């Protein structure tokens, strides 16, 4: 149903939030296009073993293009995940199409629905940092 879609304004706000966080490091994001799929099983994202097949069929752009997949039915405790860069990956290898980020739709700017929180798009910024090669770890 269209009321379940993240509308274009929300997606634009998410891209703005990403750019706001990364622009000081000369990284800017541009929304190049959107597509929407309604499928309750695929909306399980990383919880669905068929999600990688969906990504293989639907990825857009080249290896430098970030694909964001916002889903609604994934385990809500898992906010999202991005692939880490693979500098030795041959872009013609079909596995390279698994590249990108899977994120909870509630995490966009203004998103709600998880523990009564209102989100600002920061979850995507955190995960996209991983996609850019930043890693986080706990110090002893």
matplotlib code that plots the C-alpha trace (Angstrom):
import matplotlib.pyplot as plt

x = [0.0, 1.3, 0.8, 3.5, 6.1, 8.7, 7.8, 10.2, 10.5, 11.5, 14.1, 15.4, 15.7, 17.6, 20.1, 20.5, 21.2, 23.9, 25.4, 25.3, 27.4, 29.9, 30.3, 33.0, 35.0, 34.3, 31.7, 28.4, 25.4, 22.9, 19.6, 19.8, 16.5, 14.1, 12.1, 9.6, 8.7, 5.7, 6.5, 6.0, 8.5, 11.2, 10.5, 12.1, 15.4, 18.3, 16.0, 14.9, 17.3, 15.9, 16.8, 20.3, 18.5, 16.4, 19.5, 21.2, 18.3, 17.6, 20.9, 21.4, 24.6, 28.2, 30.4, 30.8, 27.0, 25.5, 22.2, 20.0, 17.2, 14.7, 12.6, 9.6, 9.5, 13.0, 13.7, 13.3, 16.2, 18.4, 18.5, 20.4, 23.7, 26.0, 28.6, 32.2, 34.2, 36.0, 38.9, 39.9, 36.4, 36.1, 33.0, 32.0, 31.6, 27.9, 28.5, 29.5, 25.8, 25.2, 26.9, 24.8, 22.9, 19.7, 18.0, 14.8, 12.3, 11.6, 15.2, 14.7, 14.4, 11.1, 10.6, 8.9, 7.7, 10.5, 10.5, 8.6, 11.6, 11.7, 14.7, 16.9, 18.5, 21.6, 21.3, 22.0, 24.9, 26.4, 25.9, 27.1, 30.2, 30.9, 30.2, 32.8, 35.3, 35.0, 34.9, 34.1, 35.3, 35.2, 38.4, 39.2]
y = [0.0, 3.5, 4.7, 2.2, 3.6, 6.0, 9.0, 11.0, 13.8, 11.4, 9.8, 13.2, 14.1, 10.8, 11.7, 15.2, 13.7, 11.5, 14.4, 16.5, 13.9, 13.2, 16.4, 17.7, 14.8, 15.7, 12.9, 14.0, 11.8, 12.3, 10.5, 9.0, 7.2, 5.1, 1.9, 0.4, -3.3, -4.5, -8.0, -8.8, -11.6, -9.6, -6.8, -9.1, -7.9, -9.7, -12.1, -13.5, -15.9, -14.8, -11.1, -11.5, -12.9, -9.7, -7.6, -9.5, -8.7, -5.1, -3.4, -0.2, 1.6, 0.6, -0.5, 3.1, 3.5, 3.0, 1.1, 1.6, -0.9, 0.2, -2.7, -2.9, -6.4, -7.2, -8.0, -4.5, -5.0, -5.1, -1.5, -2.3, -3.4, -2.5, -4.4, -3.5, -2.4, -5.1, -3.5, -6.8, -7.6, -7.8, -5.6, -8.2, -10.8, -11.2, -11.2, -7.6, -6.9, -7.8, -4.5, -1.9, -1.3, -2.8, -0.5, -0.4, 2.0, 3.4, 4.8, 7.6, 11.3, 11.6, 7.8, 6.2, 2.9, 1.5, 2.0, 5.3, 7.0, 9.5, 9.0, 11.5, 9.3, 8.7, 4.9, 5.1, 7.5, 4.9, 2.0, 3.9, 4.7, 0.9, 0.9, 3.6, 1.5, 2.9, 0.4, 0.7, -1.4, -1.3, -0.3, -2.4]
z = [0.0, -0.8, 2.8, 3.8, 1.4, 2.4, 0.4, -1.8, 0.8, 3.6, 1.3, 0.3, 4.0, 4.6, 1.8, 3.3, 6.7, 5.2, 3.3, 6.4, 8.4, 5.7, 3.7, 6.2, 4.8, 1.2, 0.8, -0.7, -1.5, -4.3, -4.6, -8.1, -8.1, -6.1, -6.7, -4.4, -3.9, -1.8, -0.4, 3.2, 3.1, 1.3, 3.8, 6.4, 4.9, 6.5, 8.2, 4.8, 3.1, -0.3, 0.3, -1.3, -4.5, -4.5, -4.2, -7.0, -9.3, -8.2, -7.6, -9.5, -10.5, -10.5, -7.6, -6.4, -6.1, -2.7, -2.7, 0.3, 1.0, 3.6, 5.0, 7.3, 8.7, 9.8, 13.4, 14.9, 17.3, 14.2, 12.9, 9.8, 8.2, 5.4, 3.5, 4.1, 1.0, -0.8, -2.6, -4.3, -5.5, -9.2, -10.1, -12.8, -10.0, -9.4, -5.7, -5.9, -6.4, -2.8, -1.9, -0.1, 3.1, 4.5, 7.0, 9.0, 7.5, 11.0, 11.1, 8.6, 9.7, 11.6, 11.6, 14.6, 15.7, 17.8, 21.5, 21.1, 19.6, 16.8, 14.5, 12.7, 10.0, 12.2, 11.9, 8.1, 8.8, 11.2, 8.8, 5.7, 7.6, 7.6, 3.8, 3.4, 5.3, 8.8, 11.6, 15.2, 18.0, 21.8, 23.6, 26.7]

ax = plt.figure().add_subplot(projection="3d")
ax.plot(x, y, z, "-o")
ax.set_aspect("equal")
plt.show()
